[in-house]
Amino acid sequence: MSEISDNITLCDLKCITGEDYRYYITPDGKKYYSTTTVINWDKREFFKEWRKNNPNKSKNILNRGTAVHEMAEEYCKNGICPSSEDKTINEMYSNLTSMIDTLDEIVGVEIPLYSDTLELAGRTDCVGILNGELCIIDFKTSQKIKPEKWLTEYWCQATAYAIMWQERTGIPVPKIAIMMVSEDGKKKFFTRNSMEFVPLLKDKIDRFKEESGSI
């Protein structure tokens, strides 16, 4: 169980991972694909081919991203400032925590969520209070800061988590945000309205169901 506050407790979800997919099993036994699996479905072959052609680069990017996420989670939970032998990871982590520190409050991190309406599940990096408003926050690492027009999948992911949070807790989430740090030492804090990308999210879910069927 994940205790978010005195009034909110969310159940952990069992995760099953395959080569091209991940799904979760809800407390009542329903199987829902992960948010990232569904949202990135139409790009799965591209990513698979890129990883095949760039195995070392792919591994390094994954390892650095995982390390920064784990360090940020520890910082959010316990206020501990871990360090790595990798100077780039330390710099990315420092840039990320500098944005985390601008939040009014951290409500929770790595929160398991699912939606019977969307038939999706996943874990959101962070739920926090930003300028007095509840906000879903995603931590993203990259080689370089991406232009906002390339963040469509990220926004759809955060939108899905906002919907899941409201469904599970009854509390609406007005804002979604992306905290992005890059290997070249830069950072960017993007924010949007949580309902702005609902139509696009629905299109991605519908397309996924048409092409893949159910679990």
C-alpha positions in Angstrom: 0.0 0.0 0.0 1.2 3.5 -0.8 0.1 6.0 1.9 0.0 9.5 0.4 -1.6 11.3 3.3 -3.7 10.6 6.3 -6.8 10.4 4.0 -5.4 8.8 0.9 -4.0 5.3 0.5 -3.4 3.7 -2.9 -2.8 0.0 -3.5 0.4 -1.2 -5.1 0.0 -2.9 -8.5 1.7 -6.0 -9.8 3.6 -5.3 -12.9 4.2 -7.7 -15.8 6.8 -6.7 -18.4 7.4 -8.2 -21.9 9.6 -7.2 -24.8 7.3 -4.5 -26.2 4.8 -4.0 -23.4 4.0 -3.7 -19.8 0.8 -4.2 -18.0 -0.5 -4.0 -14.4 -2.9 -6.1 -12.4 -5.3 -4.1 -10.3 -6.5 -5.1 -6.8 -9.7 -6.6 -8.2 -7.7 -8.6 -10.8 -8.2 -6.4 -13.9 -5.3 -6.3 -16.4 -4.5 -2.8 -17.8 -1.6 -1.9 -20.1 0.8 0.6 -18.9 0.3 4.2 -19.9 3.7 4.4 -21.7 3.0 1.2 -23.6 -0.3 2.6 -25.1 0.9 6.1 -25.7 4.1 5.0 -27.5 2.5 2.1 -29.3 2.8 3.7 -32.8 6.5 4.4 -32.2 7.4 1.0 -30.8 9.1 -0.3 -33.9 11.2 2.8 -34.3 12.4 2.6 -30.7 13.1 -1.1 -31.0 15.1 -0.6 -34.2 17.0 2.3 -32.7 17.9 0.2 -29.6 19.1 -2.6 -31.8 21.3 -0.3 -33.8 22.6 1.6 -30.8 23.0 -0.9 -28.0 25.7 0.8 -26.0 24.2 4.3 -26.4 20.7 3.0 -25.5 22.1 1.2 -22.4 23.9 4.4 -21.2 20.9 6.6 -21.7 18.7 4.1 -19.8 21.2 3.7 -16.9 21.6 7.4 -16.5 17.9 8.0 -16.6 17.2 5.3 -14.0 19.9 6.6 -11.7 18.7 10.2 -11.8 15.1 9.1 -11.2 16.1 6.9 -8.2 18.2 9.7 -6.7 15.3 12.2 -7.2 12.9 9.8 -5.6 15.2 9.4 -2.5 15.5 13.2 -2.3 11.7 13.7 -2.5 10.9 11.0 0.1 13.7 11.5 2.7 15.4 14.8 1.8 18.6 12.8 1.3 21.0 14.1 -1.3 22.7 11.0 -2.8 25.6 11.2 -5.2 27.0 9.2 -8.0 30.5 8.5 -9.4 29.2 9.7 -12.7 29.6 13.5 -12.8 27.0 13.9 -15.5 24.4 12.0 -13.4 25.2 14.3 -10.4 24.8 17.4 -12.5 21.5 16.2 -14.0 20.3 15.3 -10.5 21.3 18.7 -9.1 19.4 20.4 -11.9 16.3 18.3 -11.3 16.3 18.9 -7.5 16.6 22.6 -8.1 13.2 22.4 -9.9 11.7 20.1 -7.3 12.6 22.7 -4.7 10.3 25.2 -6.3 7.2 23.1 -5.4 5.1 24.2 -2.5 4.8 20.7 -1.3 5.5 17.1 -2.4 2.4 14.9 -2.0 4.0 11.7 -3.1 6.4 10.0 -5.5 6.3 6.8 -7.6 2.5 6.5 -6.9 0.7 3.5 -8.4 -2.4 4.6 -10.3 -5.0 3.0 -12.6 -8.2 4.0 -14.3 -11.2 1.8 -15.1 -12.4 4.5 -17.5 -9.2 4.7 -19.5 -8.3 1.0 -18.8 -4.7 2.1 -18.2 -2.3 1.9 -15.2 1.1 3.1 -14.2 3.3 4.9 -11.7 3.6 8.7 -11.7 6.9 10.2 -10.8 5.5 12.8 -8.5 2.4 14.5 -7.3 3.0 17.9 -5.8 1.6 21.4 -5.1 2.7 24.0 -7.6 1.8 27.6 -7.0 -1.1 26.5 -4.8 -2.4 23.9 -7.3 -2.2 20.1 -7.4 0.0 19.0 -10.2 1.2 15.7 -11.8 4.9 16.0 -12.4 7.0 13.8 -14.7 10.8 13.7 -14.4 12.5 13.4 -17.8 16.1 12.9 -18.7 17.5 13.5 -22.2 20.7 14.1 -24.1 19.5 17.6 -25.0 16.4 19.6 -23.9 13.6 18.8 -26.3 11.5 21.6 -27.8 8.0 21.7 -26.4 6.5 20.6 -29.7 8.2 17.2 -29.3 6.6 16.6 -25.9 3.2 15.3 -27.0 3.6 11.8 -25.6 4.9 13.2 -22.3 1.8 15.4 -22.0 -0.5 12.5 -22.8 1.2 10.4 -20.2 0.8 13.1 -17.5 -2.8 13.7 -18.6 -3.6 10.0 -18.1 -2.1 10.1 -14.6 -4.1 13.2 -13.7 -7.3 11.4 -14.7 -6.3 8.3 -12.8 -5.5 10.3 -9.7 -8.9 12.0 -9.7 -10.6 8.6 -10.3 -8.8 7.0 -7.4 -9.0 9.8 -4.9 -11.9 12.0 -6.1 -9.5 15.0 -6.1 -9.1 16.9 -9.5 -5.6 17.8 -10.7 -5.6 21.2 -12.5 -2.0 21.1 -13.8 0.6 18.8 -15.3 4.3 19.4 -15.5 7.5 18.1 -17.0 10.9 18.6 -15.3 13.5 17.9 -17.9 17.2 17.7 -17.4 19.8 17.0 -20.1 23.3 15.5 -20.3 24.7 18.8 -21.5 23.9 20.5 -18.2 20.6 22.2 -19.0 17.1 22.1 -17.5 13.6 23.1 -18.4 10.3 23.2 -16.4 7.3 22.9 -18.7 3.7 23.2 -17.4 0.3 22.8 -19.0 -3.4 22.5 -18.2 -4.3 18.9 -17.3 -7.3 18.6 -19.6 -5.6 20.1 -22.7 -4.5 16.8 -24.1 -7.5 14.6 -23.3 -8.7 14.4 -27.0 -5.2 13.3 -28.2 -4.9 10.8 -25.3 -8.3 9.3 -26.3 -7.1 9.0 -29.9 -4.0 7.1 -28.8 -6.0 4.8 -26.6 -8.5 4.1 -29.4 -5.7 3.4 -32.0 -4.0 1.1 -29.6 -7.1 -0.9 -29.0 -7.9 -1.2 -32.7 -4.4 -2.5 -33.5 -3.5 -4.6 -30.4 -6.8 -5.9 -29.0 -7.0 -6.7 -25.3 -4.7 -8.6 -22.9 
